[in-house]
Amino acid sequence: MQITLNTQNLQINKIHHINFIVKDLEEAVIKYKKLLGGCEFIIDDLPQRKVKTARTLIGEQWFVLVQPTSDTGIPAEHLKEHGEGFFLLSFAVDDLEANTKRLEKEGFTMTAHQPRKGLENWHIRDVDSKQTNNAQIQFCQEID
């Protein structure tokens, strides 16, 4: 079976970031520094998501470790249900609003009516995971 993509309508630039959920951020940073050859991590708090994060740039993609800081919220629920490991994949787009309209036209549902603020200048839209084979998929636009 051959799949043909109409790249004219494809608005994804690259994988923006990959998140791994962890129980202990400090321990995970030490482990991943060794695994990734000593790269430095930027530590951030994201209180609106009830998490602390550590991220490092690998090539053009961010690798992000996420530790829930509360027993509630999506990251905490994911950790309880699935344990540590892969959490989500985020694709970079130039125009988050246009991409959202395209996805909705294709029948996808976003988890919120408005984009949410992520780390730094990241603006995020999450796709309902029931429509992505239970994978946590999101789209990200960096807005200065």
C-alpha positions as CSV (number, residue, x, y, z in Angstrom):
1,M,0.0,0.0,0.0
2,Q,1.4,3.4,-1.0
3,I,0.4,6.5,0.9
4,T,0.6,9.8,-0.9
5,L,0.6,13.1,1.1
6,N,-0.4,16.4,-0.3
7,T,2.5,18.4,1.2
8,Q,0.9,21.7,0.0
9,N,-1.6,21.4,2.9
10,L,0.9,19.9,5.4
11,Q,1.7,22.7,7.9
12,I,3.9,20.7,10.3
13,N,7.5,21.9,10.3
14,K,9.2,19.4,12.6
15,I,8.8,17.7,15.9
16,H,8.9,20.6,18.4
17,H,9.3,18.6,21.6
18,I,8.9,15.2,23.2
19,N,7.9,14.9,26.8
20,F,8.7,12.1,29.2
21,I,6.9,11.9,32.6
22,V,9.0,11.2,35.6
23,K,8.4,10.8,39.4
24,D,11.6,12.6,40.4
25,L,12.9,15.4,38.2
26,E,16.3,15.7,39.8
27,E,17.0,12.0,39.6
28,A,15.8,11.9,36.0
29,V,18.0,14.9,35.0
30,I,21.1,13.1,36.3
31,K,20.2,9.9,34.5
32,Y,19.4,11.7,31.1
33,K,22.6,13.9,31.3
34,K,24.6,10.7,31.4
35,L,22.5,9.0,28.7
36,L,22.7,12.1,26.4
37,G,26.4,12.8,26.8
38,G,26.3,15.6,29.5
39,C,23.9,18.1,27.9
40,E,22.6,20.8,30.1
41,F,19.0,21.1,31.1
42,I,16.9,24.2,31.7
43,I,14.7,23.8,34.8
44,D,11.2,25.5,34.7
45,D,8.0,25.6,36.8
46,L,4.7,25.5,34.9
47,P,2.2,26.0,37.8
48,Q,-0.8,26.2,35.5
49,R,-0.1,22.6,34.4
50,K,1.0,21.6,38.0
51,V,4.5,20.4,36.9
52,K,8.2,21.1,37.0
53,T,10.1,20.5,33.8
54,A,13.7,20.1,32.7
55,R,14.4,20.5,29.0
56,T,17.4,20.3,26.7
57,L,17.7,21.0,23.0
58,I,18.7,18.0,20.9
59,G,19.3,19.2,17.3
60,E,16.2,21.3,16.6
61,Q,13.9,19.4,19.0
62,W,13.4,19.9,22.7
63,F,13.5,16.8,25.0
64,V,11.5,17.6,28.1
65,L,11.2,15.8,31.4
66,V,8.0,16.5,33.3
67,Q,7.4,15.9,37.0
68,P,3.9,16.5,38.4
69,T,3.8,18.7,41.4
70,S,0.2,17.8,42.4
71,D,-1.9,14.6,42.5
72,T,-4.4,16.3,40.1
73,G,-4.2,17.3,36.5
74,I,-3.4,15.5,33.2
75,P,0.3,14.8,33.9
76,A,-0.4,13.4,37.4
77,E,-3.2,11.2,36.0
78,H,-1.0,10.0,33.2
79,L,1.8,9.1,35.7
80,K,-0.7,7.2,37.9
81,E,-2.2,5.3,35.0
82,H,0.9,4.6,32.9
83,G,3.9,5.1,35.1
84,E,7.1,6.9,34.0
85,G,8.1,7.1,30.4
86,F,6.9,8.6,27.1
87,F,4.2,11.3,27.7
88,L,3.5,13.3,24.6
89,L,4.7,14.4,21.2
90,S,4.4,18.0,20.0
91,F,4.6,19.1,16.4
92,A,5.7,22.7,15.4
93,V,3.5,24.8,13.2
94,D,3.8,28.3,11.8
95,D,0.1,29.2,12.4
96,L,-1.6,27.4,15.3
97,E,-5.0,28.9,14.6
98,A,-4.9,27.8,10.9
99,N,-3.7,24.4,11.9
100,T,-6.5,24.0,14.4
101,K,-9.1,25.0,11.8
102,R,-7.6,22.4,9.4
103,L,-7.7,19.7,12.1
104,E,-11.3,20.5,13.0
105,K,-12.3,20.4,9.3
106,E,-10.7,16.9,9.3
107,G,-12.9,15.9,12.2
108,F,-10.4,16.2,15.1
109,T,-11.4,17.8,18.4
110,M,-9.2,20.0,20.6
111,T,-9.2,19.5,24.3
112,A,-9.8,23.2,25.0
113,H,-11.4,26.1,23.1
114,Q,-8.3,28.3,23.3
115,P,-4.6,27.7,23.0
116,R,-2.8,27.3,26.3
117,K,0.5,28.9,27.3
118,G,3.4,26.4,27.6
119,L,7.0,27.1,28.4
120,E,8.6,30.3,27.3
121,N,6.8,31.5,24.2
122,W,5.2,28.2,23.4
123,H,1.5,28.2,22.6
124,I,-0.2,24.8,22.6
125,R,-3.3,23.0,21.3
126,D,-3.9,19.5,22.4
127,V,-5.8,17.0,20.3
128,D,-8.3,14.7,22.1
129,S,-6.3,11.5,22.6
130,K,-9.4,9.4,21.9
131,Q,-8.9,10.4,18.3
132,T,-5.1,9.6,18.2
133,N,-5.1,6.0,19.3
134,N,-4.7,7.3,22.9
135,A,-1.4,9.1,22.1
136,Q,-1.0,12.5,23.6
137,I,-0.5,14.7,20.5
138,Q,-0.2,18.5,20.4
139,F,0.7,21.3,18.2
140,C,3.0,24.2,19.2
141,Q,3.6,27.6,17.8
142,E,6.4,29.8,19.2
143,I,5.1,33.4,19.4
144,D,7.4,36.2,20.3
